[in-house]
Amino acid sequence: MTSSSLEGQLLISFSGMDGCGKSTQIENLRLYLSDRGLSVKVLAFWDDVVVLSRSREGFVRKVYGSEEGVGSPDRPVNRRDKNVRKWYLSLVRHGLYLLDALHLVTVIAAARRSGPDIIIMDRYIYDELANLSLSNPVTTMFVRMIASLVPQPDIAYLLDAEPEVARARKPEYPLDFLQTYRRAYLNLARMLGRMTVIQPLPLPRARCEVERALARVLYGEAEAAGSPINTTQSA
C-alpha cells in the first residue's frame, strides 16, 4: 500500500473511554502507515478542536475540584468533569458541543488542505456525544444532527474495554461512571451505525483488529484476507 494506491485522503478517528488503549493503537497505526510511505497527520480533539479548552478545564478545576494531570497506576487522579451530571451542565454541553462540531469542520478542512494521505483523529465529536443523555428524544435529535454536520470518518474506531481494565490502566474516574460511559458509547455506535467497534482485547490483538478493519476499507471484504496489512498481522 502506497500513497498512489489510495483514492483520496482517508479520515480515521479513534474513540473510547479513558484507558481503552487509544494512544497505543493510534501510534501503532501511524507507524505502520508511515513505514509504507504514507504521510499521516495526527490531530488531538481536545488540543486541536475543542473551543475554549483551557477555560473549560479551568472551570471544572475551580468549581468541581477536578484534579489535573493524567492518571496512572502509581498516581491515580480524581477527575470531575464529564462525570458531573448536573442538569444545567447538560444544557451547556449541548451548546459547547455544537461549537466544537462547527470548529471540527474547519479543522478537518484545513488538515486536508495541508495534503496528508491520512488524517488520524485522537478522539472525535463522538466522544462528546457519548457524554449526553442518549435516552432523551431531544438529545437524540441533536446527536443525529451533529453527526450529519461533521465530516464522516472513513473509519471511526470505537475501542471498547472492560471498565475494570480501563480504570487499572488510567485511574481517573469512578468505576460506576465508567460502566455507564461504556454503555453510552455502545448505544451511540448502534444509534449512528457507522462506528467500527473493536471488542475488549489485549493490546496486540486489538492492533490486529484495527489493521484488519483498515484492510477492509482499503481492499474490500474479499481482498482483505490477502492484503499486505493482514500479512503483517499474522507475522
Backbone as CSV, one residue per row, in Angstrom:
resi,resn,N_x,N_y,N_z,CA_x,CA_y,CA_z,C_x,C_y,C_z
1,MET,0.854,-1.201,0.000,0.000,0.000,0.000,0.884,1.242,0.000
2,THR,0.684,2.099,-0.943,1.421,3.352,-1.042,0.431,4.476,-1.277
3,SER,0.941,5.718,-1.269,0.061,6.861,-1.485,-0.609,6.800,-2.848
4,SER,0.056,6.204,-3.824,-0.525,6.115,-5.155,-1.694,5.152,-5.215
5,SER,-1.794,4.231,-4.239,-2.885,3.263,-4.234,-4.116,3.776,-3.513
6,LEU,-4.015,4.931,-2.863,-5.159,5.499,-2.160,-5.984,6.349,-3.110
7,GLU,-7.304,6.255,-2.941,-8.206,7.105,-3.715,-8.652,8.249,-2.809
8,GLY,-7.878,9.348,-2.835,-8.184,10.473,-1.974,-7.639,10.262,-0.568
9,GLN,-7.848,11.265,0.265,-7.379,11.200,1.645,-8.329,10.370,2.498
10,LEU,-7.759,9.721,3.495,-8.574,8.973,4.444,-8.646,9.732,5.760
11,LEU,-9.823,9.741,6.360,-10.033,10.303,7.687,-10.368,9.156,8.625
12,ILE,-9.551,8.998,9.652,-9.713,7.907,10.620,-9.838,8.514,12.011
13,SER,-10.811,8.057,12.780,-10.972,8.549,14.146,-10.919,7.391,15.136
14,PHE,-10.423,7.684,16.317,-10.387,6.719,17.414,-11.184,7.291,18.577
15,SER,-12.127,6.517,19.076,-12.928,6.925,20.223,-12.921,5.822,21.271
16,GLY,-13.310,6.187,22.474,-13.384,5.213,23.560,-13.075,5.874,24.881
17,MET,-13.497,5.217,25.956,-13.298,5.802,27.280,-11.821,5.772,27.667
18,ASP,-11.484,6.578,28.632,-10.100,6.673,29.095,-9.597,5.305,29.533
19,GLY,-8.389,4.949,29.066,-7.799,3.673,29.440,-8.112,2.547,28.477
20,CYS,-8.779,2.850,27.355,-9.138,1.787,26.405,-7.989,1.450,25.457
21,GLY,-6.939,2.268,25.430,-5.783,1.979,24.588,-5.698,2.806,23.325
22,LYS,-6.386,3.943,23.286,-6.389,4.781,22.078,-4.982,5.234,21.687
23,SER,-4.237,5.773,22.630,-2.904,6.302,22.306,-2.012,5.214,21.730
24,THR,-2.072,4.021,22.292,-1.252,2.913,21.805,-1.633,2.534,20.388
25,GLN,-2.933,2.394,20.126,-3.375,1.977,18.796,-3.134,3.060,17.741
26,ILE,-3.287,4.311,18.127,-3.015,5.402,17.189,-1.540,5.410,16.794
27,GLU,-0.664,5.258,17.755,0.771,5.253,17.453,1.144,4.031,16.623
28,ASN,0.561,2.865,16.941,0.812,1.669,16.140,0.420,1.895,14.682
29,LEU,-0.763,2.453,14.479,-1.258,2.650,13.123,-0.453,3.730,12.395
30,ARG,-0.083,4.777,13.113,0.727,5.837,12.498,2.052,5.275,11.998
31,LEU,2.705,4.487,12.816,3.984,3.905,12.418,3.811,2.947,11.250
32,TYR,2.759,2.147,11.310,2.509,1.192,10.233,2.334,1.913,8.899
33,LEU,1.528,2.960,8.889,1.258,3.698,7.658,2.486,4.472,7.184
34,SER,3.189,5.087,8.138,4.404,5.841,7.770,5.457,4.923,7.166
35,ASP,5.594,3.717,7.697,6.564,2.759,7.166,6.249,2.366,5.728
36,ARG,5.013,2.563,5.320,4.595,2.221,3.951,4.524,3.443,3.052
37,GLY,5.193,4.508,3.487,5.347,5.668,2.631,4.174,6.606,2.602
38,LEU,3.231,6.460,3.517,2.068,7.331,3.573,2.308,8.465,4.559
39,SER,1.917,9.661,4.180,2.031,10.795,5.099,0.811,10.808,6.010
40,VAL,1.055,10.945,7.295,0.000,10.855,8.299,0.018,12.101,9.172
41,LYS,-1.143,12.680,9.369,-1.287,13.820,10.276,-2.195,13.387,11.419
42,VAL,-1.716,13.520,12.655,-2.495,13.151,13.837,-2.969,14.426,14.525
43,LEU,-4.254,14.495,14.777,-4.847,15.630,15.476,-5.483,15.146,16.768
44,ALA,-5.287,15.903,17.835,-5.899,15.588,19.124,-7.146,16.454,19.291
45,PHE,-8.266,15.812,19.522,-9.530,16.537,19.582,-9.510,17.634,20.646
46,TRP,-9.005,17.327,21.825,-9.020,18.314,22.906,-8.104,19.497,22.590
47,ASP,-6.937,19.226,22.052,-5.961,20.290,21.799,-6.238,21.060,20.517
48,ASP,-6.709,20.372,19.482,-6.817,20.986,18.160,-8.230,21.387,17.769
49,VAL,-9.242,20.898,18.469,-10.616,21.143,18.048,-11.452,21.860,19.105
50,VAL,-11.384,21.393,20.331,-12.282,21.892,21.380,-12.149,23.400,21.542
51,VAL,-13.286,24.071,21.550,-13.340,25.527,21.688,-13.189,25.903,23.166
52,LEU,-12.345,26.880,23.453,-12.129,27.356,24.824,-11.720,26.225,25.768
53,SER,-10.831,25.366,25.296,-10.459,24.185,26.083,-9.851,24.555,27.432
54,ARG,-8.999,25.570,27.461,-8.361,25.952,28.728,-9.382,26.513,29.709
55,SER,-10.309,27.312,29.207,-11.346,27.868,30.087,-12.240,26.772,30.628
56,ARG,-12.567,25.818,29.808,-13.422,24.719,30.249,-12.709,23.850,31.287
57,GLU,-11.426,23.622,31.059,-10.655,22.843,32.021,-10.498,23.598,33.334
58,GLY,-10.252,24.899,33.235,-10.122,25.704,34.446,-11.409,25.769,35.238
59,PHE,-12.550,25.782,34.547,-13.845,25.840,35.218,-14.079,24.604,36.085
60,VAL,-13.847,23.427,35.528,-14.108,22.209,36.301,-13.114,22.057,37.445
61,ARG,-11.911,22.585,37.267,-10.950,22.520,38.375,-11.404,23.399,39.533
62,LYS,-11.829,24.616,39.217,-12.193,25.565,40.271,-13.546,25.252,40.903
63,VAL,-14.525,24.906,40.081,-15.890,24.730,40.578,-16.115,23.342,41.147
64,TYR,-15.568,22.307,40.488,-15.863,20.933,40.915,-14.659,20.208,41.507
65,GLY,-13.538,20.893,41.608,-12.374,20.296,42.250,-11.742,19.170,41.478
66,SER,-11.827,19.240,40.155,-11.208,18.208,39.331,-9.690,18.321,39.408
67,GLU,-9.025,17.192,39.599,-7.571,17.198,39.682,-6.944,17.252,38.297
68,GLU,-5.781,17.851,38.209,-5.075,17.968,36.941,-4.267,16.711,36.667
69,GLY,-3.837,16.598,35.413,-2.947,15.510,35.039,-3.671,14.286,34.524
70,VAL,-2.866,13.329,34.098,-3.373,12.059,33.579,-3.110,10.979,34.607
71,GLY,-4.140,10.232,34.940,-3.983,9.194,35.943,-3.122,8.043,35.462
72,SER,-2.348,7.475,36.364,-1.531,6.297,36.069,-1.646,5.337,37.251
73,PRO,-1.315,4.067,37.058,-1.460,3.105,38.159,-0.767,3.527,39.442
74,ASP,0.381,4.214,39.322,1.093,4.622,40.527,0.706,6.028,40.997
75,ARG,-0.147,6.719,40.213,-0.597,8.049,40.621,-2.028,8.278,40.136
76,PRO,-3.006,7.755,40.868,-4.409,7.962,40.488,-4.778,9.440,40.546
77,VAL,-5.720,9.829,39.691,-6.205,11.208,39.638,-7.723,11.182,39.791
78,ASN,-8.236,12.109,40.550,-9.689,12.206,40.746,-10.252,13.276,39.820
79,ARG,-10.713,12.838,38.645,-11.273,13.767,37.666,-12.748,14.010,37.965
80,ARG,-13.148,15.271,37.838,-14.555,15.641,37.972,-14.888,16.616,36.847
81,ASP,-15.294,16.077,35.733,-15.682,16.894,34.575,-16.846,16.224,33.858
82,LYS,-16.574,15.297,32.930,-17.683,14.677,32.213,-18.519,13.749,33.093
83,ASN,-17.987,13.350,34.240,-18.779,12.519,35.141,-19.665,13.339,36.077
84,VAL,-19.623,14.669,35.973,-20.542,15.527,36.723,-21.780,15.722,35.863
85,ARG,-22.943,15.271,36.331,-24.150,15.231,35.508,-25.247,16.157,36.032
86,LYS,-24.917,17.403,36.282,-25.928,18.389,36.663,-26.774,18.742,35.442
87,TRP,-28.070,19.048,35.670,-28.958,19.318,34.534,-28.507,20.540,33.725
88,TYR,-28.014,21.558,34.444,-27.609,22.771,33.733,-26.333,22.540,32.933
89,LEU,-25.490,21.620,33.394,-24.292,21.301,32.621,-24.666,20.589,31.327
90,SER,-25.723,19.808,31.370,-26.186,19.133,30.157,-26.592,20.154,29.099
91,LEU,-27.283,21.207,29.525,-27.673,22.258,28.578,-26.441,22.955,28.000
92,VAL,-25.503,23.263,28.880,-24.279,23.936,28.432,-23.504,23.047,27.463
93,ARG,-23.469,21.755,27.762,-22.727,20.838,26.897,-23.307,20.818,25.482
94,HIS,-24.606,20.875,25.355,-25.195,20.884,24.023,-24.654,22.072,23.210
95,GLY,-24.604,23.225,23.833,-24.111,24.407,23.139,-22.638,24.314,22.819
96,LEU,-21.840,23.861,23.782,-20.403,23.751,23.559,-20.081,22.701,22.504
97,TYR,-20.812,21.602,22.527,-20.542,20.544,21.554,-20.906,20.991,20.140
98,LEU,-21.915,21.835,20.024,-22.248,22.391,18.711,-21.095,23.266,18.212
99,LEU,-20.548,24.099,19.099,-19.396,24.922,18.723,-18.203,24.051,18.331
100,ASP,-17.971,22.989,19.095,-16.864,22.089,18.777,-17.071,21.435,17.416
101,ALA,-18.317,21.048,17.117,-18.608,20.409,15.828,-18.330,21.368,14.673
102,LEU,-18.759,22.609,14.836,-18.517,23.604,13.785,-17.022,23.844,13.597
103,HIS,-16.291,23.909,14.705,-14.846,24.095,14.603,-14.181,22.866,14.000
104,LEU,-14.705,21.691,14.305,-14.156,20.455,13.750,-14.211,20.475,12.220
105,VAL,-15.299,20.999,11.676,-15.431,21.081,10.218,-14.282,21.891,9.629
106,THR,-13.962,23.028,10.247,-12.888,23.876,9.727,-11.513,23.244,9.958
107,VAL,-11.343,22.568,11.088,-10.050,21.930,11.382,-9.768,20.822,10.379
108,ILE,-10.772,19.994,10.078,-10.582,18.915,9.116,-10.299,19.483,7.720
109,ALA,-11.020,20.538,7.360,-10.797,21.150,6.048,-9.367,21.675,5.930
110,ALA,-8.874,22.317,6.987,-7.502,22.835,6.969,-6.489,21.702,6.915
111,ALA,-6.760,20.623,7.658,-5.848,19.476,7.646,-5.790,18.845,6.266
112,ARG,-6.922,18.766,5.598,-6.940,18.188,4.252,-6.165,19.054,3.269
113,ARG,-6.262,20.362,3.433,-5.526,21.257,2.525,-4.018,21.128,2.691
114,SER,-3.578,20.704,3.873,-2.138,20.545,4.097,-1.577,19.311,3.395
115,GLY,-2.459,18.449,2.883,-2.037,17.404,1.956,-1.634,16.047,2.478
116,PRO,-1.935,15.637,3.726,-1.533,14.295,4.148,-2.372,13.227,3.451
117,ASP,-1.810,12.032,3.347,-2.586,10.920,2.798,-3.678,10.492,3.777
118,ILE,-3.344,10.537,5.055,-4.275,10.053,6.073,-4.281,11.009,7.258
119,ILE,-5.470,11.337,7.726,-5.650,12.140,8.943,-6.199,11.216,10.018
120,ILE,-5.523,11.170,11.149,-5.982,10.363,12.285,-6.398,11.302,13.408
121,MET,-7.614,11.129,13.885,-8.132,11.937,14.983,-8.076,11.152,16.287
122,ASP,-7.356,11.708,17.261,-7.331,11.158,18.620,-8.554,11.706,19.349
123,ARG,-9.602,10.933,19.362,-10.959,11.290,19.772,-11.634,12.080,18.645
124,TYR,-12.963,12.093,18.730,-13.754,12.770,17.709,-14.978,13.341,18.399
125,ILE,-15.844,13.966,17.639,-17.059,14.533,18.231,-17.890,13.449,18.892
126,TYR,-17.726,12.194,18.451,-18.480,11.094,19.034,-18.198,10.940,20.525
127,ASP,-16.974,11.248,20.942,-16.632,11.117,22.362,-17.411,12.119,23.204
128,GLU,-17.723,13.271,22.654,-18.548,14.238,23.373,-20.009,13.814,23.362
129,LEU,-20.478,13.339,22.225,-21.882,12.944,22.129,-22.205,11.792,23.083
130,ALA,-21.232,10.928,23.333,-21.445,9.812,24.262,-21.636,10.295,25.689
131,ASN,-21.302,11.548,25.937,-21.438,12.112,27.280,-22.804,12.738,27.517
132,LEU,-23.690,12.667,26.527,-25.036,13.214,26.667,-26.026,12.102,27.009
133,SER,-27.219,12.504,27.424,-28.266,11.540,27.767,-28.937,11.060,26.488
134,LEU,-28.492,9.919,25.980,-28.968,9.434,24.693,-30.395,8.898,24.749
135,SER,-30.947,8.740,25.946,-32.332,8.282,26.073,-33.327,9.426,25.912
136,ASN,-32.837,10.666,25.932,-33.696,11.831,25.770,-33.980,12.052,24.288
137,PRO,-35.263,12.099,23.871,-35.581,12.246,22.438,-35.001,13.513,21.817
138,VAL,-35.016,14.617,22.557,-34.471,15.864,22.025,-32.958,15.718,21.825
139,THR,-32.296,15.110,22.795,-30.861,14.894,22.681,-30.542,13.957,21.521
140,THR,-31.382,12.946,21.322,-31.183,12.032,20.199,-31.212,12.783,18.873
141,MET,-32.152,13.715,18.735,-32.218,14.530,17.524,-30.966,15.386,17.383
142,PHE,-30.505,15.934,18.500,-29.295,16.755,18.497,-28.092,15.926,18.060
143,VAL,-27.972,14.731,18.603,-26.845,13.856,18.278,-26.827,13.541,16.785
144,ARG,-27.968,13.202,16.236,-28.036,12.875,14.809,-27.705,14.105,13.950
145,MET,-28.141,15.267,14.398,-27.851,16.483,13.661,-26.352,16.769,13.647
146,ILE,-25.713,16.656,14.809,-24.275,16.898,14.903,-23.507,15.878,14.059
147,ALA,-23.917,14.612,14.133,-23.229,13.565,13.376,-23.323,13.799,11.873
148,SER,-24.424,14.390,11.418,-24.577,14.680,9.992,-23.847,15.950,9.586
149,LEU,-23.525,16.797,10.556,-22.871,18.076,10.277,-21.379,17.916,10.038
150,VAL,-20.745,17.042,10.816,-19.284,16.917,10.757,-18.873,15.942,9.655
151,PRO,-17.614,16.016,9.197,-17.133,15.034,8.227,-17.243,13.621,8.790
152,GLN,-17.719,12.692,7.970,-17.846,11.309,8.419,-16.535,10.576,8.163
153,PRO,-15.906,10.044,9.209,-14.633,9.337,9.002,-14.801,8.129,8.084
154,ASP,-13.761,7.826,7.333,-13.757,6.596,6.544,-13.758,5.385,7.463
155,ILE,-13.093,5.519,8.599,-13.171,4.516,9.667,-13.278,5.267,10.985
156,ALA,-14.323,4.975,11.732,-14.496,5.564,13.066,-14.386,4.427,14.083
157,TYR,-13.181,4.232,14.588,-12.958,3.151,15.552,-13.555,3.506,16.911
158,LEU,-14.207,2.545,17.514,-14.597,2.631,18.921,-13.886,1.497,19.636
159,LEU,-12.907,1.843,20.448,-12.155,0.843,21.198,-12.907,0.544,22.489
160,ASP,-13.578,-0.582,22.518,-14.312,-0.992,23.708,-13.322,-1.555,24.730
161,ALA,-13.694,-1.499,25.993,-12.822,-2.008,27.056,-13.658,-2.333,28.274
162,GLU,-13.228,-3.329,29.001,-13.859,-3.617,30.291,-13.529,-2.466,31.237
163,PRO,-14.534,-1.903,31.912,-14.282,-0.760,32.791,-13.192,-1.013,33.828
164,GLU,-13.149,-2.227,34.378,-12.137,-2.527,35.387,-10.728,-2.456,34.797
165,VAL,-10.587,-2.949,33.569,-9.283,-2.929,32.913,-8.882,-1.495,32.553
166,ALA,-9.853,-0.744,32.027,-9.581,0.645,31.649,-9.163,1.470,32.860
167,ARG,-9.854,1.260,33.973,-9.526,2.031,35.183,-8.165,1.630,35.749
168,ALA,-7.805,0.366,35.601,-6.490,-0.068,36.077,-5.380,0.610,35.267
169,ARG,-5.618,0.813,33.963,-4.616,1.471,33.129,-4.548,2.966,33.416
170,LYS,-5.733,3.563,33.608,-5.786,5.011,33.767,-6.822,5.346,34.843
171,PRO,-6.422,5.291,36.120,-7.364,5.536,37.216,-7.699,7.022,37.385
172,GLU,-8.814,7.424,36.771,-9.228,8.824,36.827,-10.692,8.984,37.228
173,TYR,-11.531,8.027,36.860,-12.965,8.144,37.105,-13.463,6.938,37.909
174,PRO,-14.535,7.125,38.679,-15.103,6.007,39.443,-15.562,4.882,38.515
175,LEU,-15.520,3.664,39.024,-15.869,2.504,38.223,-17.318,2.546,37.758
176,ASP,-18.233,2.999,38.626,-19.642,3.027,38.217,-19.866,3.988,37.047
177,PHE,-19.127,5.094,37.017,-19.246,6.013,35.887,-18.720,5.362,34.614
178,LEU,-17.593,4.662,34.700,-17.033,4.016,33.517,-17.979,2.956,32.970
179,GLN,-18.678,2.274,33.831,-19.651,1.279,33.364,-20.783,1.962,32.592
180,THR,-21.258,3.089,33.128,-22.304,3.853,32.438,-21.777,4.428,31.136
181,TYR,-20.566,4.917,31.170,-19.944,5.536,29.999,-19.752,4.515,28.883
182,ARG,-19.359,3.325,29.249,-19.194,2.266,28.240,-20.519,1.977,27.553
183,ARG,-21.578,1.853,28.309,-22.890,1.602,27.705,-23.284,2.731,26.763
184,ALA,-22.957,3.964,27.150,-23.289,5.115,26.311,-22.556,5.045,24.975
185,TYR,-21.284,4.680,25.001,-20.523,4.552,23.760,-21.150,3.497,22.847
186,LEU,-21.487,2.352,23.417,-22.052,1.269,22.611,-23.433,1.652,22.080
187,ASN,-24.218,2.352,22.891,-25.522,2.833,22.422,-25.354,3.832,21.280
188,LEU,-24.350,4.704,21.399,-24.086,5.679,20.343,-23.691,4.963,19.050
189,ALA,-22.861,3.939,19.165,-22.447,3.185,17.975,-23.652,2.555,17.286
190,ARG,-24.577,2.006,18.075,-25.781,1.422,17.490,-26.660,2.498,16.854
191,MET,-26.747,3.648,17.499,-27.585,4.733,17.001,-27.072,5.261,15.662
192,LEU,-25.768,5.470,15.568,-25.198,6.059,14.364,-24.974,5.030,13.256
193,GLY,-24.679,3.799,13.643,-24.467,2.747,12.664,-23.260,2.943,11.770
194,ARG,-22.272,3.691,12.237,-21.110,3.979,11.389,-19.795,3.824,12.135
195,MET,-19.824,3.207,13.305,-18.599,3.055,14.075,-18.130,1.604,14.029
196,THR,-16.819,1.421,13.896,-16.216,0.096,13.897,-15.794,-0.232,15.322
197,VAL,-16.527,-1.126,15.954,-16.279,-1.451,17.358,-15.201,-2.532,17.452
198,ILE,-14.127,-2.218,18.151,-13.069,-3.181,18.450,-13.339,-3.728,19.845
199,GLN,-13.650,-4.997,19.915,-14.035,-5.608,21.182,-12.886,-5.568,22.193
200,PRO,-13.193,-5.696,23.490,-12.131,-5.697,24.509,-11.149,-6.847,24.274
201,LEU,-9.927,-6.494,23.996,-8.893,-7.473,23.681,-7.567,-7.008,24.264
202,PRO,-6.617,-7.914,24.465,-5.261,-7.472,24.787,-4.750,-6.556,23.677
203,LEU,-3.882,-5.619,24.017,-3.453,-4.599,23.063,-2.900,-5.166,21.752
204,PRO,-2.073,-6.217,21.768,-1.581,-6.743,20.481,-2.699,-7.281,19.596
205,ARG,-3.688,-7.956,20.186,-4.799,-8.480,19.385,-5.700,-7.347,18.899
206,ALA,-5.864,-6.329,19.732,-6.648,-5.168,19.294,-5.973,-4.501,18.102
207,ARG,-4.656,-4.459,18.114,-3.925,-3.892,16.981,-4.249,-4.651,15.694
208,CYS,-4.297,-5.982,15.772,-4.630,-6.777,14.597,-6.016,-6.435,14.084
209,GLU,-6.975,-6.250,14.993,-8.338,-5.931,14.573,-8.419,-4.533,13.955
210,VAL,-7.648,-3.612,14.495,-7.603,-2.260,13.922,-7.080,-2.328,12.490
211,GLU,-5.992,-3.044,12.274,-5.411,-3.147,10.941,-6.319,-3.925,9.994
212,ARG,-7.012,-4.933,10.501,-7.925,-5.709,9.660,-9.087,-4.842,9.194
213,ALA,-9.596,-4.002,10.074,-10.690,-3.107,9.684,-10.221,-2.124,8.620
214,LEU,-8.992,-1.644,8.735,-8.441,-0.756,7.718,-8.300,-1.482,6.391
215,ALA,-7.886,-2.741,6.431,-7.753,-3.528,5.208,-9.101,-3.675,4.510
216,ARG,-10.169,-3.842,5.277,-11.491,-3.980,4.656,-11.887,-2.705,3.924
217,VAL,-11.522,-1.559,4.501,-11.848,-0.291,3.840,-11.012,-0.116,2.568
218,LEU,-9.732,-0.468,2.633,-8.835,-0.258,1.501,-9.031,-1.279,0.387
219,TYR,-9.291,-2.534,0.769,-9.303,-3.607,-0.221,-10.660,-4.285,-0.387
220,GLY,-11.598,-4.045,0.530,-12.878,-4.720,0.466,-12.841,-6.027,1.229
221,GLU,-14.004,-6.576,1.516,-14.102,-7.795,2.321,-13.352,-8.954,1.687
222,ALA,-13.520,-9.150,0.376,-12.940,-10.330,-0.273,-11.421,-10.279,-0.300
223,GLU,-10.869,-9.069,-0.524,-9.423,-8.951,-0.674,-8.696,-8.776,0.644
224,ALA,-9.401,-8.446,1.722,-8.733,-8.114,2.984,-7.896,-9.262,3.519
225,ALA,-8.367,-10.504,3.319,-7.644,-11.645,3.880,-6.254,-11.786,3.266
226,GLY,-6.087,-11.345,2.030,-4.787,-11.460,1.394,-4.040,-10.163,1.280
227,SER,-4.501,-9.136,1.978,-3.888,-7.818,1.875,-2.560,-7.762,2.605
228,PRO,-1.685,-6.804,2.255,-0.428,-6.630,2.978,-0.640,-6.388,4.453
229,ILE,-1.714,-5.698,4.806,-1.980,-5.425,6.227,-2.191,-6.740,6.968
230,ASN,-3.010,-7.618,6.394,-3.305,-8.870,7.072,-2.061,-9.741,7.191
231,THR,-1.193,-9.707,6.188,0.062,-10.460,6.256,0.896,-9.988,7.442
232,THR,0.923,-8.671,7.670,1.674,-8.131,8.803,1.081,-8.599,10.116
233,GLN,-0.231,-8.694,10.178,-0.886,-9.092,11.425,-0.450,-10.486,11.860
234,SER,-0.340,-11.371,10.889,-0.067,-12.760,11.246,1.418,-13.045,11.415
235,ALA,2.241,-12.052,11.157,3.687,-12.254,11.253,4.119,-12.362,12.701
